[in-house]
Amino acid sequence: MLLKGCFHTHTTCSDGKLTPQEVANTYESKGYDFIAFTDHDYLLKQNYRDICGQVKTNMIIFYGIELTVFVNGYIHVTKIEGDRKALHIFNHIGEYDFTPEQLLVRLGELEKMYPIDAVEITTKGFRNTFFESLNISYPQIASDDSHTLIGIGRAWIELDAIREKDSIIQAVQEGRFWNCYL
């Protein structure tokens, strides 16, 4: 089954401007099949899971958290939960102002801490062909990193998988998806 989704969204549970329900409604209206709520660890409301669990939608909702990790400076890694599997994405590599060499050094250090599955190559949903061209040994994923209404729907992935969390995660881990842009 062909599925459309985004693995990087923010809500009022951290620094987003829309509630989880508003985020879900907007993505669903754009034809998405799944999204991940990935609010920031250091801003996360204590009742995050309860608030997100009340969202009414036909989409698959993944719970995630954008972790702030210190590796020669602060970087972000998103951990997204499936039913049995987890997905780890090194976020928005274009936002750090790293040279390719610095990026690879940080990626090497990050690999010692987390089982990295993919690298996010978009910046706030905008395509960055420079980072697409780097020789990175992980699947390169497009995502919105949405914080506002206008940030929703710029970049997404599509994949052919069973409509269940672990199948979607496995497709990403195996690089069986393609990036799409508005």
C-alpha positions in Angstrom: 0.0 0.0 0.0 1.4 3.4 -0.9 1.6 5.6 2.2 2.5 9.3 2.6 4.0 10.6 5.8 6.2 13.0 7.9 8.5 12.0 10.8 9.2 15.5 12.2 6.4 17.7 13.6 6.1 20.0 16.6 3.1 20.9 18.7 2.1 23.0 21.6 3.5 20.2 23.8 6.9 22.0 23.2 7.6 25.0 20.9 5.0 24.4 18.1 2.1 26.8 17.5 -0.6 24.2 16.9 -2.1 21.6 19.2 -1.5 18.0 18.4 -5.1 17.8 17.1 -4.6 20.8 14.8 -1.4 19.3 13.5 -3.1 16.0 12.8 -6.1 17.7 11.2 -3.9 19.7 8.9 -1.7 16.8 7.8 -4.8 14.6 7.3 -6.4 17.3 5.1 -3.3 17.1 2.9 -3.7 13.4 2.3 -1.1 12.1 4.8 -1.3 8.5 6.1 1.1 8.9 9.1 2.9 11.5 11.1 5.2 11.5 14.1 4.8 14.0 17.0 8.4 14.8 17.8 8.4 17.6 20.3 11.7 18.8 21.9 12.9 17.0 25.0 13.9 20.0 27.0 10.5 21.8 26.4 8.2 18.7 26.6 5.1 19.0 28.7 4.8 16.3 31.3 1.4 15.1 30.0 2.6 14.9 26.4 1.6 11.3 25.8 -1.9 11.9 27.3 -2.5 14.9 25.2 -1.3 13.2 22.0 -3.2 10.1 22.9 -6.5 12.1 22.7 -6.0 13.0 19.0 -8.8 11.7 16.8 -7.6 10.9 13.3 -7.5 8.2 10.7 -3.8 8.6 10.3 -1.2 6.5 12.1 0.3 8.6 14.8 3.8 7.8 16.0 5.1 9.1 19.3 8.6 10.5 19.2 10.9 13.0 20.9 13.5 15.2 19.5 16.6 14.7 21.7 19.2 17.3 22.2 22.6 15.6 22.1 26.0 17.1 22.8 28.5 15.9 20.2 31.1 18.7 19.7 28.1 21.1 20.1 24.4 20.4 20.3 22.6 18.4 17.6 19.2 16.8 17.4 18.3 13.2 17.0 14.7 12.1 16.8 13.6 8.8 18.4 10.3 7.5 17.0 8.5 4.6 18.6 6.8 1.8 16.7 5.1 -1.1 18.3 8.3 -3.1 18.6 10.8 -1.1 16.6 12.3 2.3 17.0 13.6 4.8 14.4 16.4 7.2 15.0 16.9 10.1 12.7 19.8 12.7 12.8 17.8 15.8 12.3 18.1 18.8 9.9 21.8 18.4 9.1 21.8 21.6 7.0 21.0 23.8 10.0 24.2 23.3 11.9 26.5 25.2 9.5 28.9 22.2 9.5 31.4 21.5 6.7 30.9 18.0 5.2 33.9 16.8 7.2 32.5 18.2 10.5 29.2 16.5 9.7 30.8 13.1 9.2 32.8 13.4 12.4 29.6 14.2 14.4 27.8 11.4 12.6 30.6 9.0 13.6 30.3 10.1 17.3 26.5 10.0 17.2 26.7 6.4 15.9 28.4 5.4 19.2 25.4 6.8 21.1 22.3 5.9 19.0 21.5 3.3 16.3 21.1 6.0 13.5 18.6 4.8 10.8 18.3 7.9 8.6 19.6 11.5 8.2 17.1 14.3 7.6 18.4 16.4 4.6 15.7 19.1 4.6 15.7 22.4 6.5 12.3 23.3 7.7 10.9 21.3 4.8 13.0 23.0 2.2 15.1 20.9 -0.2 18.9 21.2 0.2 20.6 19.6 -2.8 24.0 20.1 -1.2 23.2 17.7 1.6 21.5 15.3 -0.8 24.8 15.0 -2.7 26.9 14.0 0.3 28.1 10.4 0.5 26.2 9.5 3.7 25.7 5.8 4.3 22.2 6.3 5.7 18.9 6.8 4.0 18.3 10.5 3.4 14.9 11.6 4.5 12.8 14.6 3.7 10.6 16.1 6.4 8.8 19.3 7.4 10.1 20.0 10.9 6.9 21.9 11.2 6.3 24.3 14.0 3.5 26.3 12.4 0.6 25.9 9.9 2.7 27.3 7.0 5.4 24.7 7.8 3.1 21.8 7.1 3.3 20.0 3.8 6.5 21.1 2.2 8.4 17.8 2.3 7.4 14.2 2.9 8.2 10.6 2.2 6.2 8.1 0.4 6.6 4.3 0.7 5.0 1.1 -0.1 4.3 -0.8 3.1 1.7 -2.4 5.2 -0.3 0.2 7.1 1.2 -0.5 10.5 4.0 1.3 12.5 6.7 -1.4 12.4 6.3 -2.0 8.7 6.7 1.8 8.0 9.7 2.0 10.2 11.3 -1.0 8.6 10.8 0.5 5.1 12.6 3.6 6.2 15.4 1.7 7.8 15.9 -0.3 4.6 15.7 2.9 2.5 12.6 1.8 0.7 11.0 5.2 0.4 11.3 8.3 -1.8 11.4 12.0 -0.9 8.8 14.4 -2.2 8.7 18.2 -2.1 6.0 20.8 -2.7 
